[in-house]
Amino acid sequence: AVAAAREVADEVTGLLRGRVEVGMVVGCTSTVLADLLADFAAAHPAVDVALVEGHSADLLAALVSGRLDLAWVGRAQPSPPGVETTVLYEEEQVAVVPASSPLRGHSLPVGELASHRLVALPRGTGGRAALDAACAAVGVTPVVACEATGLEMVCLLAERGLGTGVVPASVADAMGDRLRALPLRPP
C-alpha cells in the first residue's frame, strides 16, 4: 500500500523512479551521447542509468530481447523488427592513410578500396556494415587485413602503414596532421 501511494504521488509530481539500461557501441566517445545521458540524469535523478558497451548487432539483439531499454548504435542496415530508430547523428566515412603516403587526391572512389589492404572495425559494428554495404553497392569485396575494435586503433594502425583505415570524418579530423583523410566517393 505504501509503494502504491508513493507511485501515485510520484505520478502527480512527475518523478520517475527505477533503472534504465542503455547500450552504447564499444569505444564510443560521443559527447552527444554523454550530454543526452547527463540531461536525462539531471531531469530524472531517481532513475539509475546503467551503461553497457557492445557491438551494434549485439546491442540491437539485446533491444529485441528486452535486455536493453535503448541503445546508441551505428547502423547501415534496416533495424530489426520491433526496434524503432531515430537518427541522432550522422557523418561521412573517410579513408585514412599516413600523412607521408604517396596516395594523392582529394577523394577515393569506393571501388578502389578493393585494391587496398584495409584496417576496419569488425563485423557486427555499424562502421563495418557501412563499409561492406558501400563496397557491395559498387560490386567490390573489401580486403580487411586488420580489424580493430576501436576507431582510434584503426587510425593508429593506418598511421603505421598496416593498411588504409576507414573511419568517421570526425575521428580522422581528431588525428590532426598525422593522417591524410580522403573522402570516399560515393559517400
RAUR-V992003 format. One record per pair of residues at least 24 apart in sequence whose ideal C-beta (glycine too) atoms are under 8 Angstrom apart, sorted by sequence separation. I is the first residue (numbers start at 1). J is the second residue. D is the distance in Angstrom with one decimal. If there is no record, write none. Layout:
i,j,d
I,J,D
I,J,D
//
This chain:
i,j,d
110,134,4.9
111,135,8.0
118,142,5.4
120,144,5.0
127,151,7.4
155,179,6.1
28,53,7.6
110,135,6.2
118,143,6.2
119,144,7.6
122,147,4.5
27,53,7.9
114,140,3.8
117,143,6.1
118,144,4.8
119,145,6.7
120,146,7.8
121,147,6.8
122,148,7.9
20,47,5.8
22,49,6.1
24,51,5.9
26,53,4.8
110,137,7.5
111,138,4.6
113,140,6.6
114,141,6.2
116,143,7.4
118,145,6.2
119,146,4.5
120,147,6.2
121,148,6.9
122,149,6.3
16,44,4.7
18,46,7.7
19,47,6.8
20,48,7.4
22,50,6.8
23,51,8.0
24,52,7.0
25,53,7.2
26,54,6.3
110,138,5.1
111,139,7.5
114,142,6.2
117,145,3.9
118,146,7.8
119,147,7.8
120,148,7.8
121,149,7.0
15,44,7.8
17,46,4.4
18,47,5.6
19,48,4.4
20,49,5.5
21,50,5.0
22,51,5.4
23,52,5.0
24,53,5.5
25,54,7.3
26,55,6.3
109,138,7.8
111,140,5.3
113,142,5.3
114,143,6.7
117,146,7.9
119,148,6.5
16,46,6.3
17,47,6.5
18,48,7.4
19,49,7.6
20,50,7.2
22,52,7.0
23,53,7.6
24,54,7.9
25,55,6.9
110,140,7.4
121,151,7.2
15,46,5.9
16,47,5.2
19,50,6.3
21,52,6.4
23,54,6.1
25,56,5.7
121,154,6.7
25,59,7.0
93,127,6.9
120,154,6.6
24,59,7.7
119,154,5.1
131,166,5.1
23,59,3.8
93,130,5.8
93,131,6.8
119,157,4.5
23,62,6.0
33,72,5.0
119,158,5.0
127,166,7.1
23,63,7.2
127,167,7.2
93,134,7.5
127,168,7.2
30,72,7.2
119,162,5.8
28,72,6.5
119,163,4.1
23,68,4.5
117,162,7.4
118,163,5.2
119,164,6.9
120,165,7.2
21,67,6.8
22,68,6.9
117,163,3.9
118,164,5.6
119,165,4.4
120,166,5.1
21,68,4.8
22,69,6.7
23,70,7.3
24,71,7.1
25,72,6.5
116,163,6.8
117,164,6.9
118,165,7.4
119,166,7.5
21,69,5.0
22,70,5.7
23,71,3.3
24,72,4.9
25,73,5.8
116,164,4.2
118,166,6.2
138,186,7.9
20,69,4.9
22,71,6.8
23,72,6.9
25,74,5.6
137,186,7.8
20,70,7.3
22,72,7.2
23,73,7.1
76,126,6.0
134,184,6.8
74,125,6.2
75,126,4.7
113,164,7.2
36,88,7.8
74,126,2.1
77,129,5.6
134,186,7.5
73,126,5.9
74,127,5.6
76,129,4.1
113,166,7.5
75,129,6.6
76,130,3.8
74,129,7.6
32,88,6.4
74,130,7.4
76,132,7.9
77,133,7.0
32,89,5.4
76,133,4.9
96,154,7.8
30,89,6.9
96,155,6.0
98,158,7.0
99,159,8.0
97,158,6.3
98,159,5.4
103,164,7.8
96,158,4.8
98,160,7.4
96,159,7.8
98,161,5.8
57,123,7.9
58,124,6.5
55,122,7.1
57,124,4.0
97,164,5.5
56,124,6.5
57,125,7.6
96,164,7.0
97,165,7.6
55,124,4.0
56,125,5.5
95,164,5.2
96,165,4.2
55,125,5.1
56,126,4.4
95,165,7.0
96,166,7.5
95,166,5.9
96,167,5.9
113,184,7.6
94,166,7.4
56,129,7.2
93,166,5.7
94,167,6.5
93,167,6.8
94,168,7.5
108,182,4.3
110,184,5.2
93,168,6.1
94,169,5.0
107,182,5.7
108,183,7.4
109,184,7.6
110,185,6.5
92,168,7.3
93,169,7.4
96,172,5.0
106,182,7.4
107,183,4.6
108,184,5.8
109,185,4.9
110,186,6.4
91,168,5.0
92,169,4.9
103,180,7.3
105,182,6.6
106,183,7.4
107,184,6.9
108,185,6.9
91,169,5.5
94,172,5.1
99,177,5.7
107,185,4.9
91,170,6.0
96,175,7.2
99,178,5.9
101,180,6.1
103,182,7.1
98,178,7.7
99,179,6.1
98,179,6.6
99,180,5.5
97,179,6.7
98,180,7.3
96,179,4.5
97,180,5.3
96,180,7.0
96,181,5.5
97,182,7.0
95,181,7.3
96,182,7.5
94,181,4.5
95,182,4.5
94,182,6.1
95,183,8.0
94,183,5.4
95,184,5.9
94,184,6.3
92,183,6.4
93,184,5.9
92,184,7.5
93,187,7.3
92,187,4.8
26,125,7.8
25,125,6.8
25,126,6.8
27,149,6.4
26,149,5.5
27,150,3.8
26,150,6.9
27,151,5.9
27,152,7.2
//
